[in-house]
Amino acid sequence: MSTGTATGVTGAPPPPSGPSVSPAAPAPGSGSAPGSGSAPGRRFVARAAAATAVLTAAGSFFGLVRDQTVAHLFGAGSETDAFLVSWTVPEFASTILIEDAMALVLVPAFSLALSRRAAVRETGKDARALPEDPAGPADPVRALLAATLPRLLLALACAAAAVALLAPPLVGALAPGLADPGLAVDCTRLTAVTVLGFGTAGYFSAALRAHRSFAPPAAIYCAYNITVIAVVLGLHARWGVRAAAFGVAAGSLAMVLVQLPAFWRRLHLRAAGTLRARRSVRAVRPPRIARTPRAAALVGWGVVAPVAVFALSRQSQVLVERFLASGLPPGAISHLNYAQKIAQLPMTFSLLLCTVTFPLVARAMADGRTERARRRVERDLVLAATVVLLGAAYVIAYAPQIVQLLFERGAFGAADTAATASVMRVYATGLLGHCLAGALVRPFFATARPVWYPAAAMAAGLLLTVVAGALAAPRWGVHGIAAANAAGITTTALLLLCGLRTRVLPVRVRAVAAGLVRLALAAAAATAAGLAAAPLLPSPLPTAAAGALAVPAAFTAAALAVRAPEVPQLLTAVTRRFRHVR
């Protein structure tokens, strides 16, 4: 599915209230300092998750407004198909450079560098390798920054230029049956800028999350979507759908700007310090290499390659969908896109906690605290599944009302609503697989060492998507394509769950699987209740509002009946908080 999520840290001055916590000189074992090796308490995790959730919800809201604006102005026809083909570039860039590859490589790398810095400070070992000044030439964090950021910016700029130059053959390969390839080429050349913008924003996000500063990375999609909306509204009369492509390019640069102050402040990005760090990377004495490996080794090709292959394989599902849908009647790509945009919202919120805790898992594994990481991963899997299954039940039961409320206006008519809602219901069956794949892959890459198993699992799922989609599309159209997507990603999730225990962490696979089955039963009951209640009210707004109450109530009752994990604890926590507020 297409991606659009946001979520994941430290300065000497006291931080403002929010998800960031200062690590300045805590007592060892205090458990509350992000910069220390000890784990932050539940209050920190809760605050970080809450702040991330609020900003992500705002970003998702503006994302819906963005999609509503495009749908209202351009409908679901050949123009939007051309634009959505060009949107493949930012979708790939977002997945690889913000949400998957960049984070999965750099969060563990920065976490390991922070662990080395903390170990030297606490034990006093190799004092010459880490001067008292944290900006000194041998600081692992500063050395990692200097070894990676300049090269990354150069590579991203070259990649963006290459995409713009090769736009015509790229469009021909992505959608050979497109009605207006020239328009898609123009839009693709504009969206090529996102390779540079998203890559820089992803680097900033990973570095900040590793330092346990989650608010600025979570705000990037607010900045992105607001910018896109403003540009589209201002230029659509003159540029048509090209204004949307230009807005996407401008939005990627807004992502960088919204994080730049926090990145500058927390990583002490001063030119003199950076130059000293670069010299330290290039001219390290042999004795110190044995004690402190080069920073570039933390993000070497052996580490990056398996993450990049996984991310590319995962996002290639979108390529498969649009390739197959380009041969269907006009509007098929648009219906798939709008269905994805709505159906993925539960997945976005289900992975918020995993995004916040990923740096904690990476730091625990860097510190050798495997049992702590195992408990965190198991809890995250069940909590994420709870959220996504509840959301999937609501989406399946109230798909027509949701689409009608969000999109049916202007050029987006009733026929588009019916087509999008039916596809969205099929997509929702794969939401648990998408959620689990996103949650399970994080511990695989948390060790900052080469791990190829996730890439192989994703390749198997992609192969199933290709074969099933090619067989189903001629007969069932967009519904067959959506079903193939769900089958492929669910297969990947099952493979990742089975391989996690033997390759990374000793998770209790049977216990986790049993909990997921109980939650799935509760979601099935909630879906049935929602489908039965949906026809009782005539208009979409009261129907969708009533469903927002009926489906969670049915899910909770069914979860308690089948003794699904985490649900009783969540109810207890909510009840205690409500009593405390009163």
Solvent accessible surface area in square Angstrom, and as a share of the most:
residue,aa,sasa,rsa
1,M,8,0.04
2,S,0,0.00
3,T,20,0.12
4,G,33,0.32
5,T,19,0.11
6,A,3,0.02
7,T,10,0.06
8,G,0,0.00
9,V,0,0.00
10,T,12,0.07
11,G,9,0.08
12,A,73,0.56
13,P,83,0.52
14,P,123,0.77
15,P,46,0.29
16,P,101,0.64
17,S,117,0.75
18,G,23,0.22
19,P,9,0.06
20,S,9,0.06
21,V,30,0.17
22,S,23,0.15
23,P,23,0.15
24,A,57,0.44
25,A,103,0.80
26,P,44,0.28
27,A,68,0.53
28,P,105,0.66
29,G,67,0.64
30,S,56,0.36
31,G,17,0.17
32,S,64,0.41
33,A,4,0.03
34,P,1,0.01
35,G,20,0.19
36,S,5,0.03
37,G,13,0.13
38,S,14,0.09
39,A,36,0.28
40,P,12,0.08
41,G,37,0.36
42,R,200,0.73
43,R,195,0.71
44,F,12,0.05
45,V,13,0.08
46,A,58,0.45
47,R,102,0.37
48,A,0,0.00
49,A,20,0.16
50,A,56,0.43
51,A,23,0.18
52,T,0,0.00
53,A,33,0.26
54,V,103,0.59
55,L,48,0.24
56,T,3,0.02
57,A,42,0.33
58,A,33,0.26
59,G,2,0.02
60,S,19,0.12
61,F,118,0.49
62,F,60,0.25
63,G,9,0.08
64,L,28,0.14
65,V,41,0.23
66,R,20,0.07
67,D,3,0.02
68,Q,38,0.17
69,T,18,0.10
70,V,6,0.04
71,A,0,0.00
72,H,88,0.39
73,L,51,0.25
74,F,30,0.12
75,G,2,0.02
76,A,17,0.13
77,G,25,0.24
78,S,53,0.34
79,E,76,0.34
80,T,1,0.00
81,D,9,0.05
82,A,0,0.00
83,F,2,0.01
84,L,3,0.02
85,V,0,0.00
86,S,0,0.00
87,W,13,0.04
88,T,6,0.03
89,V,14,0.08
90,P,2,0.01
91,E,5,0.02
92,F,32,0.13
93,A,7,0.06
94,S,6,0.04
95,T,0,0.00
96,I,29,0.14
97,L,25,0.12
98,I,1,0.01
99,E,29,0.13
100,D,10,0.05
101,A,10,0.08
102,M,18,0.08
103,A,10,0.08
104,L,6,0.03
105,V,10,0.05
106,L,7,0.03
107,V,1,0.01
108,P,3,0.02
109,A,0,0.00
110,F,0,0.00
111,S,2,0.01
112,L,39,0.19
113,A,0,0.00
114,L,9,0.04
115,S,13,0.09
116,R,58,0.21
117,R,38,0.14
118,A,12,0.09
119,A,50,0.39
120,V,33,0.19
121,R,138,0.50
122,E,97,0.43
123,T,83,0.48
124,G,51,0.49
125,K,143,0.60
126,D,34,0.18
127,A,69,0.53
128,R,191,0.70
129,A,6,0.05
130,L,16,0.08
131,P,49,0.31
132,E,175,0.78
133,D,70,0.36
134,P,49,0.31
135,A,3,0.02
136,G,4,0.04
137,P,54,0.34
138,A,11,0.09
139,D,0,0.00
140,P,13,0.08
141,V,6,0.03
142,R,8,0.03
143,A,11,0.08
144,L,0,0.00
145,L,2,0.01
146,A,4,0.03
147,A,6,0.05
148,T,15,0.09
149,L,20,0.10
150,P,49,0.31
151,R,140,0.51
152,L,37,0.18
153,L,66,0.33
154,L,123,0.61
155,A,59,0.46
156,L,10,0.05
157,A,45,0.35
158,C,77,0.46
159,A,42,0.32
160,A,13,0.10
161,A,63,0.49
162,A,44,0.34
163,V,32,0.19
164,A,30,0.23
165,L,140,0.70
166,L,101,0.50
167,A,0,0.00
168,P,62,0.39
169,P,85,0.54
170,L,55,0.27
171,V,2,0.01
172,G,39,0.37
173,A,68,0.53
174,L,21,0.11
175,A,3,0.02
176,P,86,0.54
177,G,49,0.47
178,L,24,0.12
179,A,83,0.64
180,D,64,0.33
181,P,70,0.44
182,G,41,0.40
183,L,13,0.07
184,A,0,0.00
185,V,17,0.10
186,D,50,0.26
187,C,0,0.00
188,T,2,0.01
189,R,111,0.41
190,L,51,0.25
191,T,0,0.00
192,A,3,0.02
193,V,59,0.34
194,T,0,0.00
195,V,16,0.09
196,L,60,0.30
197,G,1,0.01
198,F,4,0.02
199,G,0,0.00
200,T,14,0.08
201,A,0,0.00
202,G,1,0.01
203,Y,1,0.00
204,F,10,0.04
205,S,1,0.00
206,A,1,0.01
207,A,0,0.00
208,L,0,0.00
209,R,13,0.05
210,A,5,0.04
211,H,6,0.03
212,R,4,0.02
213,S,0,0.00
214,F,0,0.00
215,A,27,0.21
216,P,25,0.16
217,P,0,0.00
218,A,0,0.00
219,A,18,0.14
220,I,0,0.00
221,Y,12,0.05
222,C,17,0.10
223,A,22,0.17
224,Y,8,0.03
225,N,5,0.03
226,I,83,0.42
227,T,33,0.19
228,V,2,0.01
229,I,22,0.11
230,A,63,0.49
231,V,24,0.14
232,V,1,0.01
233,L,100,0.50
234,G,60,0.58
235,L,45,0.22
236,H,59,0.26
237,A,97,0.75
238,R,194,0.71
239,W,95,0.33
240,G,22,0.22
241,V,2,0.01
242,R,90,0.33
243,A,0,0.00
244,A,0,0.00
245,A,0,0.00
246,F,74,0.31
247,G,0,0.00
248,V,0,0.00
249,A,6,0.05
250,A,28,0.21
251,G,0,0.00
252,S,0,0.00
253,L,83,0.41
254,A,19,0.14
255,M,0,0.00
256,V,22,0.13
257,L,120,0.60
258,V,56,0.32
259,Q,0,0.00
260,L,66,0.33
261,P,82,0.52
262,A,5,0.04
263,F,0,0.00
264,W,139,0.49
265,R,116,0.42
266,R,17,0.06
267,L,6,0.03
268,H,67,0.30
269,L,30,0.15
270,R,117,0.43
271,A,79,0.61
272,A,59,0.46
273,G,0,0.00
274,T,26,0.15
275,L,87,0.43
276,R,82,0.30
277,A,0,0.00
278,R,75,0.27
279,R,150,0.55
280,S,16,0.10
281,V,10,0.06
282,R,164,0.60
283,A,80,0.62
284,V,40,0.23
285,R,176,0.64
286,P,106,0.67
287,P,82,0.52
288,R,64,0.23
289,I,78,0.40
290,A,91,0.70
291,R,118,0.43
292,T,38,0.22
293,P,54,0.34
294,R,110,0.40
295,A,7,0.05
296,A,22,0.17
297,A,62,0.48
298,L,11,0.06
299,V,25,0.14
300,G,25,0.24
301,W,192,0.67
302,G,40,0.39
303,V,15,0.08
304,V,44,0.25
305,A,7,0.05
306,P,0,0.00
307,V,2,0.01
308,A,22,0.17
309,V,59,0.34
310,F,0,0.00
311,A,0,0.00
312,L,80,0.40
313,S,14,0.09
314,R,21,0.08
315,Q,1,0.00
316,S,21,0.14
317,Q,0,0.00
318,V,1,0.00
319,L,51,0.26
320,V,24,0.14
321,E,3,0.01
322,R,10,0.04
323,F,106,0.44
324,L,38,0.19
325,A,2,0.01
326,S,14,0.09
327,G,68,0.65
328,L,44,0.22
329,P,99,0.62
330,P,107,0.68
331,G,0,0.00
332,A,9,0.07
333,I,4,0.02
334,S,0,0.00
335,H,26,0.12
336,L,4,0.02
337,N,2,0.01
338,Y,4,0.02
339,A,0,0.00
340,Q,3,0.01
341,K,15,0.06
342,I,5,0.02
343,A,0,0.00
344,Q,9,0.04
345,L,40,0.20
346,P,16,0.10
347,M,6,0.03
348,T,5,0.03
349,F,65,0.27
350,S,3,0.02
351,L,17,0.08
352,L,11,0.05
353,L,34,0.17
354,C,5,0.03
355,T,9,0.05
356,V,0,0.00
357,T,1,0.00
358,F,10,0.04
359,P,3,0.02
360,L,19,0.10
361,V,7,0.04
362,A,1,0.00
363,R,9,0.03
364,A,4,0.03
365,M,33,0.15
366,A,36,0.28
367,D,46,0.24
368,G,59,0.56
369,R,93,0.34
370,T,61,0.36
371,E,84,0.37
372,R,79,0.29
373,A,1,0.00
374,R,32,0.12
375,R,127,0.46
376,R,46,0.17
377,V,7,0.04
378,E,12,0.05
379,R,87,0.32
380,D,7,0.04
381,L,2,0.01
382,V,12,0.07
383,L,22,0.11
384,A,2,0.01
385,A,0,0.00
386,T,10,0.06
387,V,65,0.37
388,V,0,0.00
389,L,15,0.08
390,L,51,0.25
391,G,15,0.14
392,A,8,0.06
393,A,1,0.01
394,Y,51,0.19
395,V,6,0.03
396,I,38,0.19
397,A,1,0.00
398,Y,2,0.01
399,A,0,0.00
400,P,46,0.29
401,Q,33,0.15
402,I,19,0.10
403,V,0,0.00
404,Q,72,0.32
405,L,55,0.28
406,L,35,0.17
407,F,1,0.00
408,E,55,0.25
409,R,101,0.37
410,G,56,0.54
411,A,60,0.47
412,F,1,0.01
413,G,31,0.30
414,A,71,0.55
415,A,83,0.64
416,D,25,0.13
417,T,10,0.06
418,A,65,0.51
419,A,29,0.23
420,T,0,0.00
421,A,4,0.03
422,S,39,0.25
423,V,0,0.00
424,M,0,0.00
425,R,80,0.29
426,V,37,0.21
427,Y,1,0.00
428,A,3,0.02
429,T,91,0.53
430,G,1,0.01
431,L,0,0.00
432,L,40,0.20
433,G,4,0.04
434,H,2,0.01
435,C,0,0.00
436,L,12,0.06
437,A,0,0.00
438,G,1,0.01
439,A,6,0.05
440,L,1,0.00
441,V,1,0.01
442,R,34,0.13
443,P,3,0.02
444,F,0,0.00
445,F,6,0.03
446,A,3,0.02
447,T,33,0.19
448,A,15,0.12
449,R,120,0.44
450,P,74,0.46
451,V,17,0.10
452,W,131,0.46
453,Y,47,0.18
454,P,0,0.00
455,A,3,0.03
456,A,62,0.48
457,A,3,0.02
458,M,0,0.00
459,A,48,0.37
460,A,43,0.34
461,G,0,0.00
462,L,33,0.16
463,L,118,0.59
464,L,69,0.34
465,T,2,0.01
466,V,61,0.35
467,V,75,0.43
468,A,27,0.21
469,G,1,0.01
470,A,52,0.40
471,L,136,0.67
472,A,13,0.10
473,A,7,0.06
474,P,112,0.71
475,R,188,0.69
476,W,146,0.51
477,G,17,0.17
478,V,19,0.11
479,H,72,0.32
480,G,3,0.03
481,I,3,0.01
482,A,0,0.00
483,A,47,0.37
484,A,3,0.02
485,N,1,0.01
486,A,9,0.07
487,A,44,0.34
488,G,0,0.00
489,I,0,0.00
490,T,52,0.30
491,T,44,0.25
492,T,0,0.00
493,A,2,0.02
494,L,104,0.52
495,L,63,0.31
496,L,0,0.00
497,L,11,0.05
498,C,84,0.50
499,G,2,0.02
500,L,0,0.00
501,R,127,0.46
502,T,104,0.61
503,R,122,0.44
504,V,25,0.14
505,L,1,0.00
506,P,64,0.40
507,V,0,0.00
508,R,136,0.50
509,V,31,0.18
510,R,217,0.79
511,A,52,0.40
512,V,5,0.03
513,A,36,0.28
514,A,41,0.32
515,G,2,0.02
516,L,15,0.07
517,V,88,0.51
518,R,95,0.35
519,L,0,0.00
520,A,38,0.30
521,L,99,0.49
522,A,0,0.00
523,A,9,0.07
524,A,62,0.48
525,A,46,0.36
526,A,0,0.00
527,T,21,0.12
528,A,61,0.47
529,A,40,0.31
530,G,0,0.00
531,L,78,0.39
532,A,73,0.57
533,A,33,0.25
534,A,10,0.08
535,P,105,0.66
536,L,137,0.68
537,L,75,0.37
538,P,134,0.84
539,S,48,0.31
540,P,30,0.19
541,L,117,0.58
542,P,55,0.35
543,T,3,0.02
544,A,9,0.07
545,A,56,0.44
546,A,42,0.33
547,G,0,0.00
548,A,51,0.40
549,L,139,0.69
550,A,37,0.28
551,V,0,0.00
552,P,46,0.29
553,A,64,0.49
554,A,24,0.19
555,F,6,0.03
556,T,35,0.20
557,A,64,0.50
558,A,18,0.14
559,A,0,0.00
560,L,82,0.41
561,A,82,0.64
562,V,50,0.29
563,R,202,0.74
564,A,2,0.01
565,P,41,0.26
566,E,19,0.08
567,V,8,0.05
568,P,56,0.35
569,Q,102,0.45
570,L,68,0.34
571,L,73,0.36
572,T,61,0.35
573,A,58,0.45
574,V,101,0.58
575,T,56,0.33
576,R,168,0.61
577,R,161,0.59
578,F,116,0.49
579,R,173,0.63
580,H,151,0.67
581,V,112,0.64
582,R,209,0.76
